[in-house]
Amino acid sequence: MTAETSPVRSYNFSEEEKHKTLKKVTFSSFLGNFIEWFDYASYSYLATVIANVFFPSDDPFVSTMNTFAVFALSFLVRPIGALFWGNMGDKKGRKWALAISILCMSGATFLIGCLPGYAMVGFLAPLLLLVLRMVQSFSASGEYAGAATFIAEYAPKNKRGFYCSMVPASTATGLLVGSLFASFMFNTWGADSQFVTEWGWRIPFWLAGPLGLITHYIREHLEDSPVYEKMQDDLKAKGQTGEQTPVRTLLGKHLKRTIISFGACMLNAVGFYAVLTYLPNYLETVLMYDPGQATIITNIVLIVYIGFIFFSGHISDTFGRKKMLITACVGFIVCTVPAFMLLSSMNFVVILVVELFMALLLTINDGTLSSYLNETFPTEVRFSGFAFSFNLANAIFGGSASYISFFLIDMTGDNLAPAYYMVVISVIALVAMIMSHEHSDKELDDVE
């Protein structure tokens, strides 16, 4: 191929072209993560309805626990998916992995909305639900890491934290829209109405179909990230090929970084699900707080949370990722138990302030983590390193957070048991962050 016919690579674009492409990358990444977390929100906030459809029982607590057990089990495939999508993203490019994974993820989510209930096909219903959630989880394991990597490798160094915060912001937006949708249905028709139990709960899952196709189309018409393309061109100029076994290289040469990153991700995994999806169920199921009031609090917290996320990402560009992540660890260690104690006040204003404070602590971690993980690994294994450490932590601690919290309360009889669990996780994450290094001042192709 001659110089005249060679394609123009994205790292040779003008600043105007780079900015225009960055906006498209950011939008497609936002939309892809929105689909994933809108699904998770719908599943969590409609858990009591889904429990009756797939796990009918005389004991609502048992039905709800079974629903969250499926949620937790589906997360076990996330490390496998992370290895697959991370490997392909480092071998074939970020664009390829993201374009294919969104089709698999949105397709499985759409099919969940088509499933028959227990009353129609018996035990086959929860089995099919588990299978589709596992397919969805396998595909989604590359979405968060891939989207964050794609954005980070396009974003300017001094704004990397801000742009990467778009990814966790999209997850919170998905949760918010899911919560608003559930609130609308419950307040309009009631949680036990025939419309909600037969058709209403299916609507958010069906929406994943068209949204997934739109996201796939946008990603198919983007160039791969400039950092990745430059690495490939540099290797070709030297007569070398790209990394053929990224995962083996990751675990062989970068094992310490992977373990530290896993530790850093533990707090995010537990904190995200505990604060944003478990607490509403905790208020309703454990403290017997009014579901309508609990939903209003959740919606307010999610709206504020989105703003906090962008602020945390922006601040991390100035103060560095390590300081931010350590601050979040210390905050959760000191404040989680008192916060849970205050929740039992059953006072609307007190509960709202407590949840807002917990959300602020979480955004200090959540708004910083994606840029930190991208800056931890070199380009040839960046997707694999991010995806594996992040998804392994979520598989073990994230998806199980709600189930473990209910289980600990049931086993100990102590409503504060989930708070003690989060404190232990925060201590482990703090140790990992103390052992980590600061790379926020580096260009991503200088990380070795």
PyMOL commands that set and color helices and strands:
alter all, ss='L'
color gray80, all
select helices_A, chain A and resi 10-12+15-45+47-54+60-91+94-112+118-121+124-140+143-154+157-164+166-188+194-198+200-206+208-220+226-237+246-253+255-286+291-319+321-343+348-376+379-398+401-412+417-434+444-446
alter helices_A, ss='H'
color red, helices_A
deselect
rebuild
show_as cartoon
